[in-house]
Amino acid sequence: KTANFPFLGSLAENQISNKGAKALARSLLVNRSLMVLDLRSNSIGPTGAKALADALKKNQILLSLK
């Protein structure tokens, strides 16, 4: 189970929108432990995806994003 490992995170199927993706992007800028993040089956549109992409350019910890 991923709950046992703080470096893994699943937010799949949580109806995350652009607003939520932008908030998550801000969190990724200061992330120090999350290495795997699952965002599958959400409602993230182009603006949310761009915010995440921009944050990932600076994030050196996250290794996998689904």
matplotlib code that plots the C-alpha trace (Angstrom):
import matplotlib.pyplot as plt

x = [0.0, 1.3, 0.0, 3.0, 5.5, 5.5, 7.5, 4.6, 1.3, -1.9, -4.4, -6.0, -9.7, -10.2, -11.8, -8.8, -9.4, -7.1, -7.4, -6.3, -3.5, -2.2, -2.2, -0.4, 2.2, 2.9, 3.5, 5.8, 8.0, 8.9, 8.6, 11.4, 10.0, 7.4, 9.0, 6.0, 2.7, -0.4, -2.8, -4.6, -8.3, -8.7, -10.1, -6.9, -7.0, -4.3, -3.7, -3.4, -1.1, 1.1, 1.4, 2.4, 4.9, 6.5, 6.8, 8.4, 11.1, 12.3, 11.4, 14.4, 12.8, 9.7, 10.8, 7.5, 4.3, 1.3]
y = [0.0, 3.5, 4.8, 3.2, 5.1, 8.9, 9.3, 7.9, 9.8, 9.0, 11.6, 9.6, 10.0, 13.0, 15.4, 17.8, 20.8, 23.5, 25.3, 22.2, 21.5, 25.1, 24.6, 21.3, 23.0, 25.5, 22.6, 20.9, 23.9, 23.2, 19.4, 17.6, 14.1, 13.2, 11.0, 9.4, 11.2, 9.7, 12.3, 10.0, 10.4, 14.0, 17.1, 18.9, 21.1, 22.9, 25.7, 23.3, 21.1, 24.0, 25.0, 21.5, 21.4, 24.7, 23.4, 20.2, 22.1, 23.3, 20.2, 17.9, 15.3, 13.9, 11.1, 9.8, 11.5, 9.5]
z = [0.0, -0.8, 2.5, 4.2, 2.1, 2.5, -0.7, -2.7, -3.3, -5.1, -5.9, -8.7, -9.3, -7.0, -9.5, -9.2, -11.4, -12.8, -9.5, -7.5, -10.0, -9.5, -5.7, -6.1, -8.4, -5.7, -3.2, -5.7, -5.6, -2.0, -2.1, -0.2, 0.0, -2.6, -5.2, -7.0, -7.7, -9.4, -10.8, -13.3, -14.0, -12.8, -14.5, -15.0, -18.1, -20.1, -17.5, -14.6, -16.7, -17.5, -13.9, -13.0, -15.9, -14.8, -11.2, -12.3, -14.1, -10.7, -8.6, -8.2, -6.0, -7.9, -10.1, -11.5, -12.4, -13.7]

ax = plt.figure().add_subplot(projection="3d")
ax.plot(x, y, z, "-o")
ax.set_aspect("equal")
plt.show()
